[in-house]
Amino acid sequence: MTRPGLRRFLIQNANWLGAGVLLTFLSSFGQTFFISIFAGEIRAEFELSHGAWGGIYSLGTTVSALVMIWAGGLTDIFRVRVLGPAVLTGLALAALAMALNVWLILLPVVVFFLRLLGQGMSSHLAAVAMARWFTATRGKALSIATLGYAIGEALLPLTFVAALAFLDWRWLWGLAACITTLGIPVLIRLLRQERTPQSLATNASSVGMQGRQWTRREALLNPLFWFMTPAILAPSAFITAFFFHQVHLAEIKGWPHIQLVALFPVFTGVSILSMFAAGWALDKWGTTRMMPYYQLPMAIGFAILSVSTSIGGALIGMVFLALTAGAHNPLPSAFWAEFYGTRHIGAIKAMAAAVMVLGSAIGPALTGMLIDKGASLNTQFFWIAAFFLCVCGLVRIGIARALQSG
């Protein structure tokens, strides 16, 4: 797309793309990179070990993954302009609950709502909307909408870590609740007129494999879905683990936490470039050629982080992580639409979103437990790198089998 063409695309679709950016940005308050900023304060407040905090986080996240299987399907029934404000209202209340809660027994419940409504539903709504509203320019729309993640990753950790020096962590969660609340009327205004009314969703659908629309049940019975599952789970699990243990990682490497956090904008910048490159490439070539290989940089990044001792080494490792993290935003969402059609994309992607959320539960819990048992993050990162190589092989096999079967 030429520069004038891109400018025209942005102007003509500003409201709908803006809604996607807003949803992905506000999802930050339920994302691990934000919650983990307060890991030290939460562990101190409730007297938790790394493993105990990871277990609580895993419990809340796992339950949210199970609920996502049902909740994500609501996007096939209700318009985004109806679901969006409801989800953001719940997310604001969850952030307020984190600010006010003083009981350990309620901590998993608060985590559950933050994860379900932030990482889960806010992200899911944005991705489903872009996949359904756009066809020929789906990759560009997904890339632009997911800019919200990048903005959140670049601004929020550095801002809130700096603010922790002056404000109590509970006040900062109250601020998160206020920001989310302010986003609700903005979203309503952006979606005064939704791009594809639900009544026209069937006519506006694009088909998947074999020239038909796949239901969620049919997709789950198709081997390709299960070959793809590790590719959805792995980045969520281990990028989440990386951000979740950022305080501990800085400690064992001997880096000031603020120095590590200062690298996050670089991570974000590279992920933005990767995201737009992936969006352009998938509009040109489709997801078939790209899916088997885009997680290779993640393997390289974790391998570098496992051996690096300097903050410069951490920077190089994070650049490689960002190459995959950026591409991971548009590619899987486009993949489900391309291979299974868009009529039931909400229900199908809800399963993928549940796998993603489950991965984000497994990552912190598994790595936290291993830390408690004496396995260093350096050793864990090496084996995580090896796992990503296996993931790439599985995706290649799955897609080849699907293409052979027609």
C-alpha atoms as one frame of an Amber mdcrd trajectory, in Angstrom:
protein
   0.000   0.000   0.000   1.451   3.384  -1.054   1.792   6.244   1.408  -1.274
   8.098  -0.018  -3.170   4.815   0.002  -2.236   4.181   3.620  -3.231   7.731
   4.570  -6.593   7.264   2.854  -7.063   3.899   4.590  -6.358   5.451   8.000
  -8.685   8.408   7.415 -11.555   6.316   6.067 -11.340   3.790   8.912 -10.111
   6.020  11.744 -13.006   5.333  14.120 -12.849   1.550  13.856  -9.073   1.360
  13.960  -9.082   3.807  16.883 -11.496   1.564  18.772  -9.118  -1.346  18.279
  -6.140   0.680  19.511  -8.097   1.856  22.560  -9.169  -1.687  23.501  -5.669
  -3.110  23.168  -4.150  -0.215  25.119  -6.594  -0.540  28.011  -6.021  -4.306
  28.046  -2.592  -3.367  29.462  -4.051  -3.153  32.970  -4.770  -6.876  32.826
  -1.520  -7.816  31.076   1.414  -9.409  32.881   3.862  -6.658  31.923   1.748
  -4.234  33.987   0.710  -6.444  36.898   4.288  -7.676  37.366   5.452  -4.104
  38.034   3.889  -4.526  41.467   5.158  -8.071  42.095   7.515  -6.998  44.872
   4.859  -4.896  46.616   2.188  -7.590  46.328   4.520 -10.315  47.613   5.552
  -8.119  50.550   1.977  -7.069  51.333   0.662 -10.631  51.427   3.939 -12.333
  52.529   4.238 -14.555  49.451   7.204 -16.449  47.970   7.928 -16.383  44.230
   6.218 -19.763  43.870   3.178 -18.777  45.957   2.608 -15.548  44.033   3.123
 -17.427  40.755   0.615 -20.054  41.902  -2.022 -17.452  42.775  -1.446 -15.704
  39.464  -1.692 -19.032  37.660  -4.926 -19.968  39.441  -6.673 -16.717  38.573
  -5.397 -16.829  35.007  -6.321 -20.487  34.443  -9.901 -19.943  35.566 -10.097
 -16.892  33.313  -8.936 -19.077  30.400 -11.781 -21.507  31.047 -14.331 -18.709
  31.207 -12.934 -17.225  27.974 -14.172 -20.290  26.068 -17.717 -19.111  26.785
 -17.208 -15.359  27.067 -15.222 -15.093  23.839 -18.120 -16.549  21.872 -20.247
 -13.561  22.851 -18.477 -11.621  20.092 -20.455 -13.691  17.567 -23.710 -12.531
  19.209 -23.207  -8.949  20.400 -21.704  -5.947  18.684 -18.400  -4.554  19.885
 -20.107  -1.278  20.798 -22.262  -3.228  23.267 -19.646  -5.614  24.663 -16.765
  -3.132  24.723 -18.120  -0.688  27.334 -19.291  -3.593  29.517 -15.839  -5.202
  29.420 -14.060  -1.928  30.210 -16.431  -1.216  33.106 -15.577  -4.605  34.588
 -11.857  -4.017  34.026 -12.009  -0.655  35.825 -13.755  -2.294  38.785 -11.112
  -5.057  38.855  -8.302  -2.469  38.955 -10.127  -0.666  41.776 -10.458  -3.982
  43.624  -6.682  -4.496  43.404  -6.230  -1.040  44.911  -8.557  -1.745  47.835
  -8.173  -5.469  48.558  -6.419  -6.417  51.814  -7.432 -10.103  52.011  -5.174
 -12.826  50.616  -8.144 -15.078  49.908  -9.544 -12.524  47.439  -6.266 -11.986
  45.575  -6.884 -14.853  43.086 -10.362 -13.429  42.412  -8.950  -9.996  41.630
  -6.314 -11.561  39.369  -9.066 -13.567  37.651 -11.059 -10.475  36.703  -7.994
  -8.495  35.630  -6.864 -11.331  33.368 -10.320 -12.178  31.980 -11.364  -8.619
  31.192  -7.916  -7.215  30.350  -5.717  -9.753  28.619  -8.697 -11.902  27.669
 -11.779 -10.005  26.531 -10.342  -6.565  25.675  -7.692  -8.144  23.433 -10.158
 -10.655  21.986 -12.719  -7.978  21.126 -10.147  -5.920  19.246  -8.771  -8.876
  17.266 -12.178 -10.305  16.335 -13.422  -6.893  15.262 -10.444  -6.312  12.946
 -10.616  -9.846  11.500 -14.338  -9.462  10.802 -14.438  -5.838   9.676 -11.523
  -6.079   7.219 -10.698  -8.684   4.541  -8.215  -7.511   1.890  -6.517  -5.219
   4.429  -6.921  -7.502   7.439  -3.197  -7.647   8.176  -2.818  -3.864   8.208
  -5.928  -3.415  10.343  -4.735  -5.961  12.906  -1.281  -4.382  12.990  -2.666
  -0.886  13.527  -5.177  -1.989  16.155  -2.521  -3.802  18.149  -0.511  -0.571
  18.419  -2.349  -0.218  21.726  -0.275  -3.058  23.174   2.915  -1.350  22.051
   1.889   2.008  23.493   1.036   0.346  26.803   4.301  -1.615  26.919   6.341
   1.485  26.098   4.705   3.977  28.458   3.115   2.209  31.397   5.989   0.174
  32.957   8.481   3.039  32.921   5.877   5.565  34.110   4.474   3.436  36.909
   7.870   2.141  38.118   9.035   5.746  38.379   5.789   6.702  40.153   6.327
   3.933  42.726   9.103   6.082  44.185   6.540   8.719  45.118   3.155   7.000
  45.446   1.903   3.891  47.226   1.243   1.022  44.820  -2.462   0.966  45.724
  -2.900   4.572  44.581  -1.415   3.595  41.236  -3.988   0.839  40.783  -6.645
   3.456  41.528  -5.135   5.566  38.750  -5.377   2.569  36.390  -9.078   2.268
  37.239  -9.597   5.969  36.450  -7.815   5.722  33.081  -9.927   2.712  32.088
 -13.131   4.497  33.113 -12.214   7.507  30.986 -11.818   5.173  27.994 -15.445
   4.020  28.097 -17.105   7.167  26.662 -14.310   7.433  24.088 -15.039   3.883
  22.867 -18.779   4.586  22.716 -18.155   7.681  20.604 -15.789   5.856  18.227
 -18.346   3.105  17.650 -21.440   5.224  17.190 -21.713   3.460  13.848 -20.157
  -0.011  13.740 -18.426  -0.989  10.502 -20.247  -4.306   9.990 -23.657  -4.505
  11.668 -24.285  -7.907  13.216 -27.289  -8.436  10.972 -24.939  -8.327   7.963
 -22.179 -10.447   9.501 -23.157 -13.575   7.547 -23.103 -11.823   4.174 -19.829
 -10.091   4.976 -18.076 -13.301   5.995 -15.032 -14.656   4.192 -14.581 -18.421
   3.854 -11.781 -20.667   5.091 -10.305 -24.015   4.011 -12.269 -26.035   1.476
 -14.285 -22.914   0.622 -16.550 -23.135   3.678 -17.231 -21.654   7.080 -15.969
 -23.799   9.966 -17.805 -24.006  13.263 -15.847 -24.165  16.503 -16.651 -27.870
  16.889 -15.375 -28.616  13.369 -12.212 -26.595  13.996 -11.523 -28.476  17.223
 -11.890 -31.800  15.397  -9.421 -30.636  12.740  -5.778 -31.666  13.443  -4.464
 -28.271  12.306  -5.934 -26.560  15.373  -3.931 -28.817  17.686  -0.722 -28.462
  15.676  -1.178 -24.716  16.098  -1.908 -24.871  19.837   1.756 -24.869  21.007
   2.421 -21.842  18.786  -0.377 -19.937  20.537   0.573 -21.135  24.006   4.380
 -20.732  23.897   4.802 -16.960  23.319   2.082 -16.200  25.842   3.614 -18.532
  28.429   7.212 -17.430  28.196   6.962 -13.743  27.320   4.590 -13.598  30.293
   7.161 -15.428  32.436   9.876 -13.008  31.296   7.876  -9.932  32.301   6.418
 -11.591  35.397   9.886 -12.318  36.825  11.462  -9.061  35.669  12.272  -8.012
  39.257  13.878 -11.392  40.043  15.732 -11.452  36.699  17.245  -8.040  37.413
  18.295  -9.253  40.866  20.092 -12.411  39.700  21.780 -10.591  36.794  22.880
  -7.730  39.034  21.014  -5.070  37.038  19.059  -2.202  38.607  15.371  -2.859
  37.893  14.939   0.582  36.358  17.686  -0.236  33.809  15.820  -3.344  32.689
  12.513  -1.467  32.532  14.216   1.255  30.493  14.727  -1.355  27.740  10.990
  -1.933  27.390  10.496   1.015  25.000  13.155  -0.529  22.730  11.296  -3.842
  22.915   8.133  -1.954  22.018   9.716  -0.067  19.127  11.075  -3.246  17.540
   7.780  -5.056  18.087   5.933  -2.215  16.332   8.220  -2.465  13.302   7.845
  -6.247  13.298   4.084  -5.952  13.679   3.690  -3.688  10.657   6.108  -5.758
   8.597   4.125  -8.895   9.447   0.840  -7.167   8.616   2.162  -6.043   5.227
   3.625  -9.488   4.524   0.494 -11.438   5.403  -1.642  -9.212   3.137   0.854
  -9.980   0.357   1.589 -13.679   0.969  -0.947 -14.942   3.518  -0.208 -16.707
   6.776   0.740 -20.070   5.239   4.318 -19.069   4.415   4.913 -17.092   7.601
   3.497 -19.101  10.491   6.165 -21.853  10.611   9.085 -19.447  10.960   8.093
 -16.292  12.819   8.881 -17.765  16.257  12.534 -18.521  15.426  13.677 -15.087
  16.723  12.053 -15.914  20.052  14.277 -19.000  20.351  17.349 -16.888  19.596
  16.281 -14.224  22.094  15.851 -16.604  25.005  19.167 -18.285  24.170  20.913
 -14.903  24.340  19.188 -13.983  27.611  20.239 -17.288  29.154  23.946 -16.456
  28.773  24.071 -12.654  28.840  25.507 -10.927  31.894  25.386  -7.314  30.731
  22.456  -4.992  30.174  23.669  -4.723  26.571  23.202  -8.470  26.162  19.720
  -8.121  27.584  18.983  -5.469  24.971  20.017  -7.784  22.122  17.973 -10.652
  23.551  14.909  -8.434  23.930  15.223  -7.236  20.333  14.913 -10.847  19.144
  11.999 -11.466  21.505  10.299  -8.360  20.117  10.602  -9.583  16.511   8.361
 -12.528  17.343   6.178 -10.650  19.832   5.313  -8.034  17.213   4.503 -10.559
  14.505   2.487 -12.611  16.993  -0.106  -9.856  17.276  -1.526  -9.929  13.705
  -0.485 -13.370  12.414  -2.501 -15.866  14.525  -5.669 -13.739  14.371  -5.396
 -13.616  10.577  -4.560 -17.335  10.498  -7.873 -18.378  12.096  -9.834 -16.209
   9.674  -7.852 -17.437   6.646  -8.121 -21.157   7.458 -11.522 -21.355   9.193
 -13.516 -18.397   7.841 -14.988 -15.436   9.702 -18.618 -16.391  10.339 -17.741
 -18.179  13.591 -14.425 -16.402  14.161 -15.462 -15.206  17.621 -16.093 -18.708
  18.933 -13.016 -20.213  17.249 -10.705 -17.440  18.336 -12.170 -17.689  21.848
 -10.641 -21.161  22.059  -7.322 -19.789  20.836  -7.607 -16.929  23.317  -8.281
 -19.454  26.088  -5.106 -21.323  25.079  -3.188 -18.029  25.106  -4.502 -17.100
  28.549  -3.786 -20.620  29.794  -0.226 -20.228  28.538   0.108 -17.006  30.492
  -0.980 -18.969  33.563   1.441 -21.840  32.976   4.487 -19.650  32.320   4.725
 -17.734  35.631   3.625 -20.730  37.717   6.074 -23.164  36.119   9.043 -20.814
  36.170   8.223 -19.610  39.701   8.057 -23.174  40.977  11.364 -24.009  39.302
  12.965 -20.900  40.815  11.836 -22.042  44.271  13.379 -25.460  43.564  16.722
 -23.930  42.592  16.516 -23.876  38.783  17.850 -20.482  37.689  16.172 -18.400
  35.002  19.394 -18.699  32.987  18.950 -22.471  32.747  15.221 -22.192  32.139
  15.693 -19.702  29.298  17.973 -22.167  27.477  15.306 -24.903  27.507  12.619
 -22.412  26.561  14.685 -21.556  23.467  14.802 -25.251  22.540  11.029 -25.518
  23.001  10.421 -22.706  20.487  12.419 -24.608  17.866  10.100 -27.589  18.373
   7.065 -25.310  18.061   8.200 -24.086  14.650   8.530 -27.683  13.450   5.019
 -28.584  14.633   3.441 -25.609  12.864   5.201 -26.479   9.615   3.961 -30.078
   9.798   0.401 -29.020  10.650   0.063 -26.545   7.794   1.617 -28.967   5.276
  -0.887 -31.672   6.304  -3.804 -29.242   6.064  -2.812 -28.111   2.561  -2.406
 -31.719   1.394  -5.910 -32.604   2.638  -7.379 -29.734   0.640
